[in-house]
Amino acid sequence: MKRWLITRPFNAFLYSLAGMRTALASERAFQQEAIVFIILLVVVPSSEVDFHSAVLILLAWTVVMVAELLNSAIEACFDRISTEDHALAKIGKDLASAAVFLSILFNIGLWIAVGARYYN
């Protein structure tokens, strides 16, 4: 078996862990979203929602965290290029932030829909 079949995925896994470690250590928004995820991990299984709704709620919040990671990555790239104000950098950062915002709105809508179903 070729060595890269094992080493490449393993290295990718290590890079991913390093990214998660960095986000948890330095990105305040990601820290807050991770806290919400941990709370959801405790609250959702102990609630009255069915298994599929619980999984959907947890996966949907994971989308928020993914959007936040991408937002942070985009901001880091723009800041690497230049820290001075630039219209295109502002557009890029604002668009990435809007993606996080939309994912949070999606979650709010999902939580309302699930809550309306179970807590009438």
Helices and strands as residue ranges (DSSP letters): H 4-26, H 28-46, H 51-81, H 87-118
